Amino acid sequence: MQNELKRKYGLPTAISMVVGIIIGSGIFFKAQKVLEVSEGSLPISVLAWVIGGLIMIVCSVAFANLASRYERVNGIVDYAEVAVSPKYGYLVGWFMTIIYYPAITSVLAWVSARYFCELFGMDITGGGCLAIAAFFMCASYGINAISPKLAGKFQVGTTVIKLVPLIAVGIIGTVIGLANGLTAANFSAPVVSATFAPGSALFISVCATAFAYEGWIIATSINSELIDGKKNLPKALVSGALIVITVYILYNVGLFGAVERDVVLNQGTTPAFSALFGSAGATIVAALIVVSCLGTLNGLMLGCTRGLYSIAVRGVGPKPEVFRQVDPATNMPSNSSIIGVVLCGFWLMYFYGANLTSPLWFGPFSFDSSELPIITLYAAYIPIFIMTMKKERDMKPFARIGINTLAIIGCLFMMVAAVVSHKMAVVYYLGIFAAVMLVGLMFYKKGKAE
């Protein structure tokens, strides 16, 4: 066994990871929800997508500045370690390994299965869909564990495929909507209802975009496997983020040039595909969406498989001598990978029991695992940004002070949005989060003692 991962990914793969992990199910899965929680107001809905995208871009620029300076094993863990302390870096890595990576990955597995089932007219809430989700998850694990290079090529290929329906809907829908006046009519339509407190609709809408925009930070998990990582990772983070927000805004505008707003509110986005491309074209688009979701699942699983490795290679955490081993044949951290997929299985079970059963299996501890772990991560960014401003005095003033200040404001906005949107569920989630982190601290002390 060896303990180092080889440099095997170039800039196209890195950009594809950023774009491919972010663009998956979220833009299709959350478009209807964002419109619903914005109370049917298209201006608020589009503004929410813009704000969510700007927060992502500012944070990605802040981390790109760090990526150009530091490179070790796992970007976000490296940056937390350098900016704050080794202990904080470990805790961030522990959170990413136990909660963030597997929770988000399991949701993507289920969403991939959901769209697959919809494509073939199957039930999307029963055990059959759950079984397909488990299969997709295991298949993604298999590709990453056996052939990392194949996983990288799959990421590039699916990124190209998933852009096709988004750009097609955006361009064709916008042209048609501007020509027939439907876009203007939809944007001027009054709100459907005033369900939320004044001003809260925007916060709740931005929170709903979090899942659709999330994933870019996972690309930093392969910084030690990138060829010329200090140069290519910053390029990938910034260019990938810009591509995503442009495509998302174009898609949302095009969507409401194809059908009336109330159709999307009541029936989702599928009628828009049929209106633009006909029934046969809509089926093709649905198939491309499944491929899109699987591409994102692949990228997320890539992060999952490296979770325990990223902390074990630092000599801390449970059994670091076991989980830092790299298989010489596949150049993959095999032991870390196995724990990663097991944790995904647990979180898939949790997602099903907390969201799709009646009554909910976990009672008050049933929360949206597609959003709340993301908001916790934004909170974890803040100490990194603060300490970067304090320590990195040789950075240019705007890069050190301006960008990091904007990033902190964006993170605080996301945290407030989570509280406004999820209310008491945040408290129960934080209870679980605290318990997981306490266990992590016990392993940190054990690792340091060893």
Solvent accessible surface area in square Angstrom, and as a share of the most:
residue,aa,sasa,rsa
1,M,139,0.62
2,Q,59,0.26
3,N,71,0.36
4,E,134,0.60
5,L,20,0.10
6,K,125,0.53
7,R,122,0.45
8,K,35,0.15
9,Y,6,0.02
10,G,22,0.21
11,L,50,0.25
12,P,91,0.57
13,T,18,0.10
14,A,1,0.01
15,I,44,0.22
16,S,10,0.07
17,M,1,0.01
18,V,0,0.00
19,V,3,0.02
20,G,0,0.00
21,I,3,0.01
22,I,4,0.02
23,I,0,0.00
24,G,0,0.00
25,S,1,0.01
26,G,3,0.03
27,I,0,0.00
28,F,8,0.03
29,F,44,0.18
30,K,6,0.03
31,A,4,0.03
32,Q,49,0.22
33,K,63,0.27
34,V,0,0.00
35,L,0,0.00
36,E,81,0.36
37,V,18,0.11
38,S,0,0.00
39,E,22,0.10
40,G,0,0.00
41,S,11,0.07
42,L,0,0.00
43,P,70,0.44
44,I,52,0.26
45,S,2,0.01
46,V,24,0.14
47,L,81,0.40
48,A,0,0.00
49,W,0,0.00
50,V,45,0.26
51,I,35,0.18
52,G,0,0.00
53,G,0,0.00
54,L,92,0.46
55,I,13,0.07
56,M,0,0.00
57,I,24,0.12
58,V,29,0.17
59,C,0,0.00
60,S,0,0.00
61,V,36,0.20
62,A,3,0.02
63,F,0,0.00
64,A,6,0.05
65,N,36,0.18
66,L,2,0.01
67,A,1,0.01
68,S,56,0.36
69,R,73,0.27
70,Y,62,0.24
71,E,50,0.23
72,R,114,0.42
73,V,16,0.09
74,N,3,0.02
75,G,0,0.00
76,I,1,0.01
77,V,0,0.00
78,D,3,0.02
79,Y,0,0.00
80,A,0,0.00
81,E,34,0.15
82,V,54,0.31
83,A,4,0.03
84,V,42,0.24
85,S,38,0.25
86,P,82,0.52
87,K,87,0.37
88,Y,46,0.18
89,G,0,0.00
90,Y,1,0.00
91,L,34,0.17
92,V,6,0.03
93,G,1,0.01
94,W,11,0.04
95,F,5,0.02
96,M,2,0.01
97,T,7,0.04
98,I,31,0.16
99,I,1,0.00
100,Y,0,0.00
101,Y,2,0.01
102,P,1,0.01
103,A,0,0.00
104,I,4,0.02
105,T,0,0.00
106,S,0,0.00
107,V,0,0.00
108,L,6,0.03
109,A,0,0.00
110,W,13,0.05
111,V,0,0.00
112,S,0,0.00
113,A,0,0.00
114,R,55,0.20
115,Y,26,0.10
116,F,61,0.26
117,C,0,0.00
118,E,74,0.33
119,L,50,0.25
120,F,128,0.53
121,G,72,0.69
122,M,84,0.37
123,D,91,0.47
124,I,47,0.24
125,T,65,0.38
126,G,22,0.21
127,G,49,0.48
128,G,45,0.44
129,C,1,0.01
130,L,44,0.22
131,A,64,0.50
132,I,32,0.16
133,A,0,0.00
134,A,36,0.28
135,F,132,0.55
136,F,23,0.09
137,M,7,0.03
138,C,72,0.43
139,A,42,0.32
140,S,8,0.05
141,Y,47,0.18
142,G,20,0.19
143,I,53,0.27
144,N,2,0.01
145,A,19,0.15
146,I,129,0.66
147,S,35,0.23
148,P,10,0.06
149,K,129,0.55
150,L,96,0.48
151,A,0,0.00
152,G,4,0.04
153,K,145,0.61
154,F,69,0.29
155,Q,2,0.01
156,V,48,0.27
157,G,33,0.32
158,T,4,0.02
159,T,9,0.05
160,V,95,0.55
161,I,64,0.33
162,K,0,0.00
163,L,35,0.18
164,V,84,0.48
165,P,2,0.01
166,L,0,0.00
167,I,66,0.33
168,A,28,0.22
169,V,0,0.00
170,G,0,0.00
171,I,90,0.46
172,I,68,0.34
173,G,0,0.00
174,T,26,0.15
175,V,97,0.55
176,I,73,0.37
177,G,0,0.00
178,L,123,0.61
179,A,90,0.69
180,N,92,0.47
181,G,35,0.34
182,L,37,0.18
183,T,11,0.06
184,A,68,0.53
185,A,55,0.42
186,N,7,0.04
187,F,56,0.23
188,S,88,0.57
189,A,29,0.23
190,P,107,0.67
191,V,75,0.43
192,V,88,0.51
193,S,52,0.34
194,A,90,0.69
195,T,97,0.56
196,F,62,0.26
197,A,67,0.52
198,P,141,0.89
199,G,57,0.55
200,S,16,0.10
201,A,8,0.06
202,L,42,0.21
203,F,60,0.25
204,I,10,0.05
205,S,0,0.00
206,V,0,0.00
207,C,0,0.00
208,A,2,0.01
209,T,0,0.00
210,A,1,0.01
211,F,9,0.04
212,A,0,0.00
213,Y,2,0.01
214,E,9,0.04
215,G,0,0.00
216,W,0,0.00
217,I,0,0.00
218,I,0,0.00
219,A,1,0.01
220,T,0,0.00
221,S,2,0.01
222,I,1,0.00
223,N,1,0.00
224,S,17,0.11
225,E,0,0.00
226,L,0,0.00
227,I,95,0.48
228,D,74,0.38
229,G,3,0.03
230,K,90,0.38
231,K,116,0.49
232,N,18,0.09
233,L,2,0.01
234,P,21,0.13
235,K,100,0.42
236,A,0,0.00
237,L,0,0.00
238,V,45,0.26
239,S,39,0.25
240,G,0,0.00
241,A,0,0.00
242,L,91,0.45
243,I,67,0.34
244,V,0,0.00
245,I,19,0.10
246,T,89,0.52
247,V,11,0.06
248,Y,0,0.00
249,I,41,0.21
250,L,54,0.27
251,Y,0,0.00
252,N,3,0.02
253,V,35,0.20
254,G,0,0.00
255,L,0,0.00
256,F,4,0.02
257,G,0,0.00
258,A,17,0.13
259,V,15,0.09
260,E,102,0.46
261,R,21,0.08
262,D,66,0.34
263,V,37,0.21
264,V,0,0.00
265,L,25,0.13
266,N,117,0.60
267,Q,121,0.54
268,G,8,0.08
269,T,16,0.09
270,T,83,0.48
271,P,32,0.20
272,A,0,0.00
273,F,6,0.02
274,S,46,0.30
275,A,64,0.49
276,L,26,0.13
277,F,59,0.25
278,G,34,0.33
279,S,93,0.60
280,A,74,0.57
281,G,14,0.14
282,A,11,0.08
283,T,76,0.44
284,I,110,0.56
285,V,9,0.05
286,A,30,0.23
287,A,38,0.30
288,L,40,0.20
289,I,5,0.03
290,V,11,0.06
291,V,45,0.26
292,S,0,0.00
293,C,0,0.00
294,L,44,0.22
295,G,0,0.00
296,T,4,0.02
297,L,1,0.01
298,N,2,0.01
299,G,0,0.00
300,L,2,0.01
301,M,0,0.00
302,L,4,0.02
303,G,0,0.00
304,C,4,0.02
305,T,0,0.00
306,R,5,0.02
307,G,1,0.01
308,L,8,0.04
309,Y,6,0.02
310,S,2,0.01
311,I,1,0.00
312,A,2,0.01
313,V,33,0.19
314,R,35,0.13
315,G,24,0.23
316,V,10,0.06
317,G,1,0.01
318,P,22,0.14
319,K,106,0.45
320,P,8,0.05
321,E,79,0.35
322,V,54,0.31
323,F,26,0.11
324,R,74,0.27
325,Q,58,0.26
326,V,0,0.00
327,D,31,0.16
328,P,83,0.52
329,A,94,0.73
330,T,39,0.23
331,N,12,0.06
332,M,1,0.01
333,P,0,0.00
334,S,35,0.23
335,N,40,0.21
336,S,1,0.01
337,S,0,0.00
338,I,86,0.44
339,I,55,0.28
340,G,6,0.05
341,V,23,0.13
342,V,91,0.52
343,L,31,0.15
344,C,0,0.00
345,G,30,0.29
346,F,102,0.43
347,W,11,0.04
348,L,8,0.04
349,M,90,0.40
350,Y,10,0.04
351,F,11,0.05
352,Y,33,0.13
353,G,0,0.00
354,A,5,0.04
355,N,57,0.29
356,L,46,0.23
357,T,24,0.14
358,S,113,0.73
359,P,121,0.76
360,L,79,0.39
361,W,137,0.48
362,F,65,0.27
363,G,38,0.36
364,P,82,0.51
365,F,87,0.36
366,S,18,0.12
367,F,5,0.02
368,D,27,0.14
369,S,0,0.00
370,S,3,0.02
371,E,1,0.00
372,L,3,0.01
373,P,0,0.00
374,I,0,0.00
375,I,12,0.06
376,T,16,0.09
377,L,1,0.00
378,Y,3,0.01
379,A,34,0.26
380,A,21,0.16
381,Y,2,0.01
382,I,23,0.12
383,P,44,0.27
384,I,0,0.00
385,F,0,0.00
386,I,81,0.41
387,M,45,0.20
388,T,2,0.01
389,M,35,0.16
390,K,121,0.51
391,K,98,0.42
392,E,15,0.07
393,R,166,0.61
394,D,114,0.59
395,M,17,0.07
396,K,161,0.68
397,P,104,0.65
398,F,133,0.55
399,A,22,0.17
400,R,42,0.15
401,I,78,0.40
402,G,18,0.18
403,I,18,0.09
404,N,2,0.01
405,T,55,0.32
406,L,85,0.42
407,A,1,0.00
408,I,24,0.12
409,I,101,0.51
410,G,8,0.08
411,C,0,0.00
412,L,86,0.43
413,F,47,0.20
414,M,1,0.00
415,M,62,0.28
416,V,73,0.42
417,A,0,0.00
418,A,2,0.01
419,V,85,0.49
420,V,44,0.26
421,S,30,0.19
422,H,31,0.14
423,K,133,0.56
424,M,114,0.51
425,A,26,0.20
426,V,18,0.10
427,V,84,0.48
428,Y,70,0.27
429,Y,3,0.01
430,L,84,0.42
431,G,40,0.39
432,I,46,0.23
433,F,46,0.19
434,A,48,0.37
435,A,57,0.44
436,V,27,0.15
437,M,27,0.12
438,L,112,0.56
439,V,68,0.39
440,G,0,0.00
441,L,48,0.24
442,M,134,0.60
443,F,61,0.25
444,Y,23,0.09
445,K,136,0.58
446,K,92,0.39
447,G,4,0.04
448,K,126,0.53
449,A,91,0.71
450,E,132,0.59
